[in-house]
Amino acid sequence: MVLSFFMWILSIEFLYYIENKIRIRVGFCLWTLLSTLDFSVHNELKGINNQYIIVI
């Protein structure tokens, strides 16, 4: 009984760990995509205004 409960907790922890890793990876991909888009927009604006635009 205790062993099955322990295994159940472990499996939940494992699933949570996998979900977090996937979420972090997806978040990182989105962040990379957004920063790349920001960079290209910055380059276009820099070409138009001839100045650096910083977005926080």
Residue pairs with C-beta under 8 A, 6 or more apart in sequence:
38 55
42 52
42 53
42 55
45 53
46 52
46 53
